Amino acid sequence: MRSLGKRFQEYVVVYDISSNSERTKVDKVLKNYGFRIQKSVFECRLTESMKKKLIMDLKRLSIKTGFVKIYLLTDIVDAKTIGKAKGTIDDGDVYIL
């Protein structure tokens, strides 16, 4: 029997941007899709359509002073969170924009 729900996958999104204004715009976009786990790292649970929209939203920013990378977490069965991680999602592929 096929699943009727949307298929979510786990992603880690990282950025390295030198312009404060560009960094602020990227940060604002990423807050709509996931949770910050470090200053320039977000954890996101996305469907395929959500991932495509995220990529479009980031491309619209026309980042000139750095990059954003989106990593698909392909083996999260053994992922562990040690300590108290506020605001994170429970416990390959990369797109460079």
C-alpha positions, 0 to 999 in steps of 0.5 A, spaced: 500 500 500 502 506 498 503 512 503 498 517 502 502 523 506 508 527 503 515 524 503 519 529 508 527 528 507 532 531 512 537 537 509 542 541 512 543 548 509 549 552 510 552 558 508 558 563 508 556 570 506 560 576 507 555 581 506 551 583 512 545 585 508 545 578 503 546 574 510 540 577 513 536 576 507 538 568 507 537 568 514 530 570 513 529 565 508 532 559 511 527 561 518 521 559 514 524 552 512 527 550 518 531 551 525 538 554 526 543 549 529 549 553 528 550 561 526 550 559 519 547 552 519 540 550 519 536 543 519 530 543 515 525 537 514 522 538 506 518 535 501 521 535 494 516 541 492 518 545 499 526 544 497 524 546 490 521 553 493 527 554 498 532 553 492 527 558 488 527 563 494 534 563 495 536 564 487 532 570 487 536 573 492 542 573 487 547 572 492 554 575 490 558 575 496 558 567 498 554 561 497 549 557 500 549 549 500 544 544 501 546 537 503 541 531 503 542 527 509 542 520 507 543 516 513 540 519 519 538 512 522 544 513 527 544 520 528 544 522 535 543 529 539 547 529 545 545 535 550 539 540 549 538 542 542 533 548 542 529 548 536 532 542 532 528 537 528 529 530 531 533 526 530 550 525 498 546 530 495 548 538 495 545 544 491 550 550 490 547 556 489 
